Amino acid sequence: MAAPKMFDLEGRVAAVTGGNGGIGRGIAMGLAEAGAAVAILARNDEKNRATVAAIRELGTRTAAIKLDVTDRAALAPAMEAVERALGPIDILVNNAGISISRSSLKLEAEAWDRVLETNLHSCFFLSQIAARSMASRGAGGKIINIASEYSRFGAAGLTSYAAAKGGLVQMTKSLAVEFAARNIQVNAIVPGWIKTDMTIPAQSGTFYDEIITRTPAGRFGEPEEMAGAAVFLASHASDFVTGAIVYVDGGFAIR
Ligand SMILES: NC(=O)c1ccc[n+]([C@@H]2O[C@H](COP(=O)([O-])OP(=O)(O)OC[C@H]3O[C@@H](n4cnc5c(N)ncnc54)[C@H](OP(=O)(O)O)[C@@H]3O)[C@@H](O)[C@H]2O)c1
């Protein structure tokens, strides 16, 4: 069954940071399935290549660009490489993320900086680069930031991550206001607890039981389950949606 035309991403070019695994890969595959050409930007060459091979099987154009998002000088060249390979960027997904779980009494400055640089600062600079390209063409575009429940809730041992994700949500709203007149929509997805490498420590034991009890859906989500919201926010279906924080979390945030 064909998808409604308003969700069709044929002819669009998407860049997904951290698109080679977990949620990023789920989103990248979803965008490709909807017809977009998709660039994967992440550090691990092998995982980049494997994801690009899987996307190619869906019949859409794709490219792997090796990028460490904490390397600010590498951001613009990476985005230029995407545009050389696939064409001007229409959709940016700021998904690359890390968390470092450590007491705030012990957290080193380097760890604080790395979490903020990965989860927040890089998202601003990549958004700036993408928006300049979109604005220069008068083409409009879509920026999708992957936030977290910890943008709302406090979490002991995760202060750097919560601060970064809280900042990302406020950045989403401010860029949404600033870019609206240019027809660039900026939105965020808040995933609940999703089965990825990042959450392996939470996928067993008493913490797992607590999460399952607290989540109305009674389970972890799968990375592929983030794709529907991403396709919506990347498509014309969401042209009047901006600054929205979309929870895809099995109801975690409402309890
Ligand atoms: N899983 C959850 O339950 C959950 C919940 C809420 C929010 N999130 C958010 O969702 C996003 C994806 O998380 P995930 O669970 O899918 O994690 P994951 O499985 O650990 O994947 C993280 C991805 O980010 C990439 N990455 C990490 N550091 C990078 C860097 N410096 N430069 C470029 N790429 C980098 C990794 O690729 P390389 O290692 O190859 O670079 C990998 O593809 C993150 O922003 C996370 O905070 C996750």
The ligand as an SDF file (V2000), in Angstrom:
LIG
                    3D

 48 52  0  0  0  0  0  0  0  0999 V2000
   17.9000    4.6720   23.7190 N   0  0  0  0  0  0  0  0  0  0  0  0
   17.0880    5.4210   24.4450 C   0  0  0  0  0  0  0  0  0  0  0  0
   16.3060    4.9220   25.2530 O   0  0  0  0  0  0  0  0  0  0  0  0
   17.0880    6.9110   24.2730 C   0  0  0  0  0  0  0  0  0  0  0  0
   16.1120    7.6410   24.9780 C   0  0  0  0  0  0  0  0  0  0  0  0
   16.0620    9.0170   24.8110 C   0  0  0  0  0  0  0  0  0  0  0  0
   16.9380    9.6430   23.9580 C   0  0  0  0  0  0  0  0  0  0  0  0
   17.8900    8.9180   23.2910 N   0  0  0  0  0  0  0  0  0  0  0  0
   18.7520    9.6620   22.3900 C   0  0  0  0  0  0  0  0  0  0  0  0
   18.6900    9.0910   21.1090 O   0  0  0  0  0  0  0  0  0  0  0  0
   19.9040    9.3060   20.4190 C   0  0  0  0  0  0  0  0  0  0  0  0
   20.4360    7.9820   19.9000 C   0  0  0  0  0  0  0  0  0  0  0  0
   20.6780    7.1490   21.0230 O   0  0  0  0  0  0  0  0  0  0  0  0
   20.7610    5.5610   20.9200 P   0  0  0  0  0  0  0  0  0  0  0  0
   20.0340    5.0320   22.0760 O   0  0  0  0  0  0  0  0  0  0  0  0
   20.4130    5.1220   19.5600 O   0  0  0  0  0  0  0  0  0  0  0  0
   22.3040    5.3820   21.2150 O   0  0  0  0  0  0  0  0  0  0  0  0
   23.3950    4.3980   20.5760 P   0  0  0  0  0  0  0  0  0  0  0  0
   22.7840    3.1090   20.2030 O   0  0  0  0  0  0  0  0  0  0  0  0
   24.5100    4.4240   21.5580 O   0  0  0  0  0  0  0  0  0  0  0  0
   23.8200    5.1610   19.2470 O   0  0  0  0  0  0  0  0  0  0  0  0
   24.4720    6.3830   19.3200 C   0  0  0  0  0  0  0  0  0  0  0  0
   24.8330    6.8030   17.9270 C   0  0  0  0  0  0  0  0  0  0  0  0
   25.4790    8.0740   17.9910 O   0  0  0  0  0  0  0  0  0  0  0  0
   26.7140    7.9970   17.3020 C   0  0  0  0  0  0  0  0  0  0  0  0
   27.6670    8.8700   17.9780 N   0  0  0  0  0  0  0  0  0  0  0  0
   28.0060    8.9170   19.2860 C   0  0  0  0  0  0  0  0  0  0  0  0
   28.9480    9.8500   19.4920 N   0  0  0  0  0  0  0  0  0  0  0  0
   29.2040   10.4220   18.2840 C   0  0  0  0  0  0  0  0  0  0  0  0
   30.0850   11.4250   17.8440 C   0  0  0  0  0  0  0  0  0  0  0  0
   30.9270   12.0500   18.6850 N   0  0  0  0  0  0  0  0  0  0  0  0
   30.0820   11.7600   16.5350 N   0  0  0  0  0  0  0  0  0  0  0  0
   29.2480   11.1450   15.6650 C   0  0  0  0  0  0  0  0  0  0  0  0
   28.4000   10.1860   16.0200 N   0  0  0  0  0  0  0  0  0  0  0  0
   28.3800    9.8160   17.3250 C   0  0  0  0  0  0  0  0  0  0  0  0
   27.1370    6.5230   17.3410 C   0  0  0  0  0  0  0  0  0  0  0  0
   27.9280    6.1690   16.1900 O   0  0  0  0  0  0  0  0  0  0  0  0
   29.5470    6.0850   16.2220 P   0  0  0  0  0  0  0  0  0  0  0  0
   29.9160    5.4670   17.5390 O   0  0  0  0  0  0  0  0  0  0  0  0
   29.9040    5.2620   15.0350 O   0  0  0  0  0  0  0  0  0  0  0  0
   30.0060    7.4930   16.0900 O   0  0  0  0  0  0  0  0  0  0  0  0
   25.7780    5.8370   17.2590 C   0  0  0  0  0  0  0  0  0  0  0  0
   25.3700    5.7000   15.9210 O   0  0  0  0  0  0  0  0  0  0  0  0
   20.8330    9.9790   21.4160 C   0  0  0  0  0  0  0  0  0  0  0  0
   20.8160   11.3660   21.2050 O   0  0  0  0  0  0  0  0  0  0  0  0
   20.2250    9.6380   22.7520 C   0  0  0  0  0  0  0  0  0  0  0  0
   20.5490   10.5790   23.7250 O   0  0  0  0  0  0  0  0  0  0  0  0
   17.9860    7.5800   23.4410 C   0  0  0  0  0  0  0  0  0  0  0  0
  1  2  1  0
  2  3  2  0
  2  4  1  0
  4  5  1  0
  4 48  2  0
  5  6  2  0
  6  7  1  0
  7  8  2  0
  8  9  1  0
  8 48  1  0
  9 10  1  0
  9 46  1  0
 10 11  1  0
 11 12  1  0
 11 44  1  0
 12 13  1  0
 13 14  1  0
 14 15  2  0
 14 16  1  0
 14 17  1  0
 17 18  1  0
 18 19  2  0
 18 20  1  0
 18 21  1  0
 21 22  1  0
 22 23  1  0
 23 24  1  0
 23 42  1  0
 24 25  1  0
 25 26  1  0
 25 36  1  0
 26 27  1  0
 26 35  1  0
 27 28  2  0
 28 29  1  0
 29 30  1  0
 29 35  2  0
 30 31  1  0
 30 32  2  0
 32 33  1  0
 33 34  2  0
 34 35  1  0
 36 37  1  0
 36 42  1  0
 37 38  1  0
 38 39  2  0
 38 40  1  0
 38 41  1  0
 42 43  1  0
 44 45  1  0
 44 46  1  0
 46 47  1  0
M  CHG  2   8   1  16  -1
M  END
$$$$
